[in-house]
């Protein structure tokens, strides 16, 4: 692919498109925050193809690749420092809950720094439908609202959905086995598969990836990778299964008493990694603590929690202010149980302003693994707890590499046993020929999108966002960059999540004539150089 030549050609095409009259100001140049090409070439090239399509409409676009995770995550989730961001949201069982990729992402009340509405999007219909579905426990009744919510988002276009990518990860079968592998939206990263990884060399299973842990502080965590590793150290009451349905973890029983009352019986005889028992006091403390200190990721999931009460030495009761359908999956299934004897005095003992600032270098948890060491940017070693009820098979050694290409090379050489990093699409066929490499293809419930920041001036207009959707070469992106391993979707709830997915929505296709017609109808014009101007 001669990308420089393509880009120049598209600029020329854009310069000749549309009428020459011009009334309003030029549409501002779009600051497109994206991934660094050296480590995430396929994400960078996806954003490059999108930018080239938009230039044909006369929209100026500046790609702004930033190192991931820092400073890109800060610019994306905290500072909202972009007009467009190449949003890549990974798949996970708990994200099968339909609220996650709809209301949680686009409710106007979730626009604060660190929350999920990174584009500061606000729409009255979206807000109303999003809040309504939260209180409906009946799945079929709730589904009707979720379908309408997807339609409202499709109209408003807070993002241009590109595709749901099929990820291919791999293992060296000489070094590791995964008996009873479970297909999951997060593939080999699923805790249910990590627990089963068994070394054939009587050593830790070595796993390669490109992203280091950002924090071992459960209150400060904000990325999927952070939460996966924290779930190895800390238990939750519920762990979501590979099918998106809840499985008991620290809970041994759960009862929904009514729409606002849930009781949980806690497992007996379990301990934290320092040997102290896990009690209902720790459970109550944890939920109260996350709510009190307004941990940003959990705030929306704890907003309707009125109280946590200890009923007896085995049972806690959760009382909600109003019915909340995602409570079991998103609240009980995500809040980590902290040891009260450690965290209750953290602020006073260290003099920090809030517990989110605590580094937590030696985490004490009740999970199936303990952290042996963390060499930042290099390695993370987890020691299995043989006495844990989830029965992990082997120690895990995470090795951090500079790029997906280097991870793949390390797997081939036998320097690692597992590639958690998806293989670059262009080398999948090559790896399939390797006799000791086994590939795992994961159809993700996550997706890629160009997420717009409507809080900034450039993309406030809905008509412009609608037009941009028809100036993206979707099929070309899927074929040339992702090797055909991707699924189109008109909704952020992708087809693999079939029950909740709205299959009736129109799937945008690359159609510059339609894009220009939308802009003309909305009063946009082009100057003599083909650059797009706002309505007068």
C-alpha positions as CSV (number, residue, x, y, z in Angstrom):
1,X,0.0,0.0,0.0
2,X,1.5,3.4,-1.0
3,X,-0.3,5.4,1.6
4,X,1.5,8.7,0.9
5,X,0.4,8.5,-2.8
6,X,-3.2,7.6,-1.8
7,X,-3.3,10.5,0.7
8,X,-2.2,13.0,-2.0
9,X,-4.7,11.6,-4.5
10,X,-7.6,12.0,-2.0
11,X,-6.6,15.6,-1.2
12,X,-6.8,16.4,-4.9
13,X,-10.2,14.7,-5.1
14,X,-11.4,16.7,-2.2
15,X,-10.3,19.9,-3.8
16,X,-12.5,19.4,-6.8
17,X,-15.6,18.1,-4.9
18,X,-18.8,20.2,-4.5
19,X,-19.8,23.7,-5.5
20,X,-17.4,26.7,-5.3
21,X,-19.7,29.0,-3.3
22,X,-18.7,29.7,0.3
23,X,-20.7,31.5,3.0
24,X,-19.7,30.4,6.5
25,X,-16.4,29.7,8.2
26,X,-14.3,26.7,7.3
27,X,-15.2,23.6,9.3
28,X,-12.3,23.4,11.8
29,X,-9.5,21.0,11.2
30,X,-10.2,17.8,13.1
31,X,-7.6,16.8,15.7
32,X,-7.7,13.0,15.3
33,X,-6.2,11.3,18.4
34,X,-4.9,7.9,17.4
35,X,-2.6,5.0,18.3
36,X,1.2,5.0,17.6
37,X,2.0,3.3,14.3
38,X,5.1,1.5,15.7
39,X,3.1,-0.5,18.3
40,X,-0.4,-0.5,16.9
41,X,0.0,-0.2,13.1
42,X,-3.5,-1.6,12.3
43,X,-5.2,0.9,14.5
44,X,-3.1,3.7,13.2
45,X,-3.7,2.7,9.6
46,X,-7.5,2.4,10.3
47,X,-7.6,6.0,11.4
48,X,-5.5,7.0,8.4
49,X,-8.0,5.5,6.0
50,X,-10.8,7.2,7.8
51,X,-9.0,10.6,7.6
52,X,-8.4,10.1,3.9
53,X,-12.1,9.4,3.3
54,X,-13.1,12.6,5.2
55,X,-10.6,14.7,3.2
56,X,-12.6,13.8,0.1
57,X,-15.5,15.8,1.6
58,X,-13.2,18.8,2.1
59,X,-12.7,18.2,5.8
60,X,-9.2,18.9,7.0
61,X,-7.9,16.2,9.4
62,X,-4.7,16.0,11.4
63,X,-3.7,12.6,12.8
64,X,-2.3,12.9,16.3
65,X,-0.7,9.6,17.3
66,X,0.1,9.5,21.0
67,X,1.9,6.8,23.0
68,X,-0.4,4.3,24.7
69,X,-1.2,4.0,27.5
70,X,0.4,7.3,28.5
71,X,-0.4,10.0,27.5
72,X,-3.1,8.7,25.2
73,X,-5.4,7.3,27.9
74,X,-5.3,10.6,29.8
75,X,-6.1,12.7,26.6
76,X,-8.9,10.2,25.8
77,X,-10.6,9.6,29.2
78,X,-9.6,12.5,31.4
79,X,-8.8,15.5,29.4
80,X,-11.0,14.8,26.4
81,X,-8.3,16.4,24.4
82,X,-9.4,15.5,20.8
83,X,-12.0,16.2,18.2
84,X,-12.0,12.5,17.1
85,X,-10.4,9.5,18.8
86,X,-9.7,6.1,17.3
87,X,-11.7,4.3,20.0
88,X,-10.9,0.6,20.4
89,X,-13.0,-1.0,23.1
90,X,-12.1,-4.6,23.8
91,X,-14.6,-7.4,24.4
92,X,-15.4,-9.0,27.7
93,X,-18.2,-11.0,29.2
94,X,-19.5,-8.2,31.5
95,X,-19.7,-6.0,28.4
96,X,-22.4,-8.3,27.0
97,X,-24.7,-6.4,29.5
98,X,-26.5,-4.0,27.0
99,X,-26.1,-0.9,29.1
100,X,-22.3,-0.9,28.8
101,X,-22.0,0.0,25.1
102,X,-25.1,2.2,25.0
103,X,-26.2,4.2,28.0
104,X,-23.0,4.0,30.0
105,X,-21.0,5.3,27.0
106,X,-23.4,8.1,25.9
107,X,-25.5,9.2,28.9
108,X,-24.9,12.9,29.4
109,X,-24.3,12.4,33.1
110,X,-21.3,10.3,32.4
111,X,-19.2,13.1,30.8
112,X,-16.9,13.9,33.7
113,X,-13.2,13.3,33.5
114,X,-12.4,9.5,33.8
115,X,-16.0,8.4,32.9
116,X,-17.1,6.6,29.8
117,X,-18.8,9.4,27.9
118,X,-15.5,10.7,26.6
119,X,-17.1,12.7,23.8
120,X,-19.4,14.7,26.2
121,X,-22.3,13.7,24.0
122,X,-25.8,14.8,25.1
123,X,-29.2,13.9,23.5
124,X,-32.5,14.0,25.3
125,X,-34.0,10.9,23.6
126,X,-30.8,8.9,24.3
127,X,-30.8,10.0,27.9
128,X,-34.4,9.2,28.4
129,X,-34.3,5.7,26.9
130,X,-30.9,4.9,28.6
131,X,-32.3,5.7,32.0
132,X,-35.6,3.9,31.4
133,X,-34.0,0.6,30.5
134,X,-32.0,0.6,33.7
135,X,-35.1,-0.1,35.8
136,X,-36.5,-2.9,33.7
137,X,-35.7,-6.5,34.9
138,X,-37.8,-8.4,32.4
139,X,-35.3,-9.1,29.6
140,X,-37.9,-9.0,26.7
141,X,-39.5,-5.7,27.9
142,X,-36.0,-4.2,28.4
143,X,-34.9,-5.4,25.0
144,X,-37.6,-3.2,23.2
145,X,-36.1,-0.1,24.9
146,X,-32.5,-1.2,24.1
147,X,-33.5,-1.5,20.4
148,X,-35.0,2.0,20.4
149,X,-31.9,3.3,22.2
150,X,-29.6,1.9,19.5
151,X,-31.8,3.5,16.9
152,X,-31.5,6.9,18.6
153,X,-27.8,6.6,18.8
154,X,-27.7,5.6,15.1
155,X,-29.6,8.8,14.3
156,X,-27.4,11.0,16.5
157,X,-24.0,9.5,15.4
158,X,-21.9,10.2,18.5
159,X,-19.3,7.9,16.8
160,X,-18.7,6.2,13.4
161,X,-18.7,2.5,14.1
162,X,-16.1,0.8,11.9
163,X,-16.2,-2.9,12.8
164,X,-15.9,-5.6,15.4
165,X,-12.5,-7.2,14.9
166,X,-11.8,-11.0,15.1
167,X,-8.7,-11.3,17.3
168,X,-6.3,-14.2,16.8
169,X,-4.1,-15.1,19.7
170,X,-1.9,-18.2,20.0
171,X,0.0,-20.7,22.2
172,X,3.1,-22.8,21.9
173,X,1.7,-26.3,22.4
174,X,5.1,-27.7,23.4
175,X,5.2,-25.4,26.4
176,X,1.6,-25.0,27.5
177,X,-1.8,-26.7,27.5
178,X,-5.3,-25.2,28.2
179,X,-7.5,-28.2,29.1
180,X,-11.2,-27.3,28.8
181,X,-10.7,-24.0,26.9
182,X,-13.8,-21.9,27.0
183,X,-14.7,-19.7,24.0
184,X,-15.1,-16.2,25.4
185,X,-15.3,-12.6,24.1
186,X,-11.9,-11.9,25.7
187,X,-10.4,-15.2,24.4
188,X,-7.2,-16.3,26.1
189,X,-7.4,-13.3,28.4
190,X,-10.5,-14.6,30.1
191,X,-9.9,-15.5,33.7
192,X,-11.6,-18.9,33.1
193,X,-8.8,-19.7,30.5
194,X,-5.9,-18.1,32.5
195,X,-6.8,-20.4,35.4
196,X,-6.5,-23.5,33.2
197,X,-3.2,-22.6,31.6
198,X,-0.8,-25.5,32.5
199,X,2.9,-25.4,31.9
200,X,4.5,-28.5,30.4
201,X,7.9,-27.3,31.6
202,X,7.2,-27.1,35.3
203,X,7.6,-23.4,35.4
204,X,5.4,-20.3,35.1
205,X,3.4,-19.9,32.0
206,X,5.0,-17.0,30.1
207,X,2.5,-14.7,28.4
208,X,3.4,-11.9,26.0
209,X,1.6,-8.6,25.6
210,X,2.3,-5.0,24.7
211,X,0.5,-3.2,27.5
212,X,2.0,-2.9,31.0
213,X,-0.2,-2.7,34.1
214,X,-1.1,1.0,34.8
215,X,-2.0,0.5,38.5
216,X,-2.6,-2.3,41.0
217,X,-4.9,0.0,42.9
218,X,-8.5,-1.2,42.3
219,X,-9.9,2.3,42.9
220,X,-7.6,3.9,40.3
221,X,-7.9,1.2,37.5
222,X,-9.5,2.2,34.3
223,X,-8.5,-0.2,31.5
224,X,-9.5,-3.7,30.6
225,X,-6.0,-4.9,31.0
226,X,-5.8,-3.5,34.6
227,X,-9.1,-5.1,35.6
228,X,-8.0,-8.5,34.2
229,X,-4.9,-8.6,36.3
230,X,-6.6,-7.2,39.4
231,X,-9.2,-10.0,39.1
232,X,-6.3,-12.4,39.6
233,X,-5.4,-10.8,42.9
234,X,-8.8,-9.7,44.2
235,X,-12.0,-11.7,44.3
236,X,-15.4,-10.4,43.3
237,X,-18.7,-11.7,44.7
238,X,-19.8,-12.7,41.1
239,X,-17.6,-13.6,38.2
240,X,-19.2,-13.4,34.7
241,X,-19.0,-16.6,32.8
242,X,-17.8,-16.8,29.2
243,X,-21.4,-16.7,28.1
244,X,-22.0,-13.4,29.9
245,X,-24.1,-15.1,32.7
246,X,-23.1,-14.8,36.3
247,X,-21.2,-17.5,38.2
248,X,-20.7,-17.5,41.9
249,X,-17.2,-16.6,43.0
250,X,-16.8,-15.2,46.6
251,X,-20.6,-15.5,46.8
252,X,-22.0,-18.9,47.5
253,X,-25.6,-17.9,46.9
254,X,-27.5,-14.8,45.6
255,X,-31.2,-14.0,46.0
256,X,-33.1,-11.2,44.3
257,X,-35.8,-10.4,47.0
258,X,-37.5,-7.7,45.0
259,X,-36.6,-4.9,42.6
260,X,-34.5,-3.0,45.1
261,X,-33.3,-5.8,47.5
262,X,-30.6,-8.4,46.8
263,X,-29.1,-10.7,49.4
264,X,-25.7,-12.5,49.1
265,X,-24.4,-15.3,51.1
266,X,-20.6,-15.1,51.3
267,X,-18.3,-18.1,51.1
268,X,-16.9,-19.4,54.4
269,X,-13.4,-20.4,55.4
270,X,-11.6,-18.3,52.7
271,X,-8.6,-16.0,53.5
272,X,-6.7,-13.1,52.1
273,X,-3.1,-13.6,50.9
274,X,-1.8,-12.5,54.3
275,X,-3.7,-15.3,56.0
276,X,-6.5,-13.2,57.5
277,X,-10.1,-14.4,57.0
278,X,-12.5,-12.9,54.4
279,X,-15.7,-11.8,56.2
280,X,-18.9,-10.1,55.5
281,X,-17.3,-7.0,57.1
282,X,-14.9,-6.9,54.3
283,X,-17.7,-7.2,51.7
284,X,-19.7,-4.3,53.3
285,X,-16.5,-2.2,53.7
286,X,-15.5,-2.7,50.0
287,X,-18.8,-1.5,48.5
288,X,-19.1,1.4,51.0
289,X,-15.4,2.4,50.3
290,X,-15.7,2.4,46.5
291,X,-18.9,4.5,46.8
292,X,-17.6,6.9,49.4
293,X,-14.4,7.7,47.5
294,X,-16.2,7.9,44.2
295,X,-13.9,5.6,42.2
296,X,-14.5,6.9,38.7
297,X,-15.0,3.7,36.9
298,X,-17.5,2.3,39.4
299,X,-19.4,5.5,40.2
300,X,-22.2,4.9,37.7
301,X,-22.6,1.3,38.9
302,X,-22.8,2.3,42.6
303,X,-25.1,5.4,42.0
304,X,-28.3,3.5,42.9
305,X,-26.8,1.6,45.9
306,X,-28.5,3.0,49.0
307,X,-26.9,0.7,51.7
308,X,-25.1,-2.5,52.4
309,X,-26.2,-4.2,55.6
310,X,-24.8,-7.2,57.4
311,X,-27.6,-9.7,58.2
312,X,-25.5,-12.3,59.9
313,X,-22.0,-13.7,59.8
314,X,-22.7,-15.2,56.3
315,X,-25.1,-12.7,54.6
316,X,-25.1,-9.1,53.3
317,X,-28.1,-7.3,52.0
318,X,-27.9,-4.7,49.2
319,X,-30.6,-2.1,49.1
320,X,-31.1,0.1,46.0
321,X,-32.7,3.5,45.7
322,X,-34.6,2.2,42.6
323,X,-34.5,-0.9,40.4
324,X,-31.3,-1.3,38.5
325,X,-31.2,-4.1,35.9
326,X,-27.3,-4.3,35.5
327,X,-26.7,-4.5,39.3
328,X,-25.8,-8.2,39.4
329,X,-23.6,-8.2,36.3
330,X,-22.1,-4.7,36.5
331,X,-21.9,-4.0,40.3
332,X,-21.6,-7.4,42.1
333,X,-19.7,-8.7,39.1
334,X,-17.1,-5.9,39.0
335,X,-16.5,-4.5,42.5
336,X,-13.4,-6.1,44.1
337,X,-13.5,-7.2,47.7
338,X,-10.8,-5.4,49.6
339,X,-9.3,-6.4,53.0
340,X,-10.7,-3.9,55.5
341,X,-7.7,-4.3,57.8
342,X,-5.5,-2.9,55.0
343,X,-7.6,-0.2,53.3
344,X,-9.4,1.3,56.2
345,X,-6.3,3.2,57.4
346,X,-4.5,3.8,54.0
347,X,-5.4,7.5,53.9
348,X,-4.5,8.2,57.5
349,X,-1.3,6.1,57.5
350,X,0.1,7.5,54.3
351,X,-1.1,11.1,54.4
352,X,-2.5,10.9,50.9
353,X,-5.6,13.0,49.9
354,X,-7.6,10.0,48.6
355,X,-7.0,6.2,48.3
356,X,-6.9,6.5,44.5
357,X,-3.4,8.0,45.0
358,X,-2.2,4.9,46.9
359,X,0.4,3.0,44.9
360,X,-0.5,-0.4,46.4
361,X,2.8,-2.0,45.5
362,X,2.2,-5.1,47.6
363,X,-1.5,-5.8,47.1
364,X,-3.2,-8.1,49.6
365,X,-6.2,-9.8,48.1
366,X,-8.2,-13.0,48.3
367,X,-7.9,-13.9,44.7
368,X,-6.4,-17.0,43.1
369,X,-3.0,-15.4,42.6
370,X,-0.6,-13.2,44.6
371,X,1.7,-10.7,43.1
372,X,5.3,-11.9,43.4
373,X,6.9,-8.9,41.7
374,X,6.2,-6.2,39.1
375,X,9.1,-4.8,37.0
376,X,7.4,-1.9,35.3
377,X,7.5,-2.0,31.6
378,X,9.1,-5.5,31.7
379,X,7.5,-8.3,33.7
380,X,4.7,-9.1,36.1
381,X,4.8,-12.4,38.1
382,X,1.7,-13.9,39.6
383,X,2.1,-16.8,42.1
384,X,-0.9,-19.2,42.1
385,X,-2.6,-19.9,45.4
386,X,-3.0,-23.6,45.6
387,X,-5.6,-23.4,48.3
388,X,-7.9,-21.0,46.4
389,X,-11.4,-22.4,45.5
390,X,-10.8,-21.5,41.8
391,X,-7.8,-23.8,41.7
392,X,-5.3,-22.1,39.3
393,X,-3.1,-24.6,37.5
394,X,0.2,-22.6,37.2
395,X,2.1,-19.4,38.0
396,X,1.8,-16.7,35.4
397,X,4.6,-14.5,34.1
398,X,3.5,-11.6,31.9
399,X,6.3,-10.2,29.6
400,X,5.8,-6.8,28.1
401,X,7.1,-6.2,24.6
402,X,7.4,-3.1,22.4
403,X,5.0,-4.3,19.6
404,X,2.7,-7.0,18.4
405,X,5.3,-8.1,15.9
406,X,7.9,-8.6,18.6
407,X,5.4,-10.6,20.7
408,X,4.8,-12.9,17.7
409,X,8.5,-13.4,17.1
410,X,9.0,-14.3,20.7
411,X,6.3,-16.9,20.5
412,X,7.9,-18.4,17.4
413,X,11.3,-18.6,19.1
414,X,9.9,-20.2,22.3
415,X,10.8,-17.2,24.4
416,X,7.1,-17.0,25.6
417,X,4.4,-19.7,25.7
418,X,1.3,-17.6,25.0
419,X,0.6,-14.5,22.9
420,X,-2.2,-12.5,24.7
421,X,-1.5,-9.8,22.2
422,X,-3.6,-10.4,19.0
423,X,-1.4,-11.3,16.1
424,X,-1.0,-8.7,13.3
425,X,-3.7,-9.7,10.8
426,X,-1.1,-10.0,7.9
427,X,0.8,-12.8,9.7
428,X,-2.0,-15.0,10.8
429,X,-1.8,-17.4,7.8
430,X,2.0,-17.6,8.4
431,X,1.5,-18.6,12.0
432,X,-1.1,-21.2,11.1
433,X,1.6,-23.2,9.3
434,X,3.8,-23.5,12.4
435,X,3.6,-27.1,13.7
436,X,3.8,-26.1,17.4
437,X,1.5,-23.0,17.3
438,X,-2.2,-23.3,18.0
439,X,-4.4,-20.3,17.1
440,X,-7.5,-19.1,18.9
441,X,-9.8,-16.9,17.0
442,X,-12.1,-14.7,19.1
443,X,-15.2,-13.0,17.8
444,X,-15.2,-10.0,20.1
445,X,-18.2,-8.1,21.5
446,X,-16.0,-5.1,21.5
447,X,-15.6,-2.8,18.5
448,X,-13.6,0.0,16.8
449,X,-15.0,3.4,16.2
450,X,-14.2,7.0,15.4
451,X,-15.6,8.6,18.6
452,X,-16.5,12.3,18.3
453,X,-16.0,14.9,20.9
454,X,-19.2,16.9,20.6
455,X,-18.1,19.0,23.5
456,X,-15.8,20.8,21.2
457,X,-16.9,23.1,18.4
458,X,-15.8,21.1,15.3
459,X,-18.4,18.2,15.5
460,X,-21.4,19.7,17.4
461,X,-23.6,19.5,14.3
462,X,-25.4,16.2,13.9
463,X,-25.7,16.6,10.1
464,X,-21.9,16.7,9.8
465,X,-21.5,13.6,11.9
466,X,-24.1,11.8,9.8
467,X,-22.3,12.8,6.6
468,X,-18.9,11.6,7.9
469,X,-20.4,8.1,8.3
470,X,-20.7,7.8,4.5
471,X,-17.2,9.0,3.8
472,X,-15.4,6.0,5.5
473,X,-14.1,3.2,3.3
474,X,-15.3,0.4,5.6
475,X,-14.7,-2.6,3.3
476,X,-11.3,-1.3,2.3
477,X,-10.3,-1.0,5.9
478,X,-11.5,-4.5,6.7
479,X,-9.9,-6.1,3.7
480,X,-6.6,-4.3,3.5
481,X,-5.8,-3.6,7.1
482,X,-7.5,-6.4,9.0
483,X,-7.2,-9.2,6.6
484,X,-10.9,-9.6,6.3
485,X,-11.2,-10.6,10.0
486,X,-13.8,-8.2,11.1
487,X,-17.6,-7.9,11.2
488,X,-19.5,-4.7,10.3
489,X,-22.2,-3.4,12.7
490,X,-24.4,-0.3,12.6
491,X,-24.7,-0.4,16.4
492,X,-22.3,-0.4,19.3
493,X,-24.0,-3.7,20.5
494,X,-22.5,-5.9,17.8
495,X,-24.0,-9.0,16.1
496,X,-22.3,-11.5,18.4
497,X,-24.5,-10.1,21.2
498,X,-27.5,-11.3,19.2
499,X,-30.3,-10.9,21.7
500,X,-29.7,-7.2,22.3
501,X,-28.4,-6.3,18.8
502,X,-30.6,-4.1,16.6
503,X,-30.2,-5.8,13.2
504,X,-32.7,-3.5,11.5
505,X,-30.4,-0.4,11.5
506,X,-29.0,0.8,8.1
507,X,-25.3,-0.2,7.8
508,X,-23.5,2.9,6.4
509,X,-21.5,2.3,3.3
510,X,-18.8,4.4,1.6
511,X,-20.9,6.8,-0.5
512,X,-19.5,10.3,-1.1
513,X,-22.5,11.4,-3.1
514,X,-24.8,10.7,-0.2
515,X,-22.4,12.4,2.3
516,X,-22.3,15.5,0.1
517,X,-26.1,15.5,-0.2
518,X,-26.6,15.4,3.6
519,X,-24.2,18.4,3.9
520,X,-25.8,20.4,1.1
521,X,-29.3,19.9,2.7
522,X,-27.9,21.1,6.0
523,X,-26.6,24.3,4.4
524,X,-22.9,23.4,4.1
525,X,-20.9,24.8,1.1
526,X,-17.4,24.4,-0.3
527,X,-14.9,27.1,-1.1
528,X,-12.9,27.3,-4.4
529,X,-10.3,24.9,-3.0
530,X,-12.9,22.3,-2.1
531,X,-12.7,22.9,1.6
532,X,-16.0,22.5,3.6
533,X,-17.6,25.5,5.1
534,X,-20.3,25.7,7.8
535,X,-23.8,26.9,7.1
536,X,-24.1,30.7,7.1
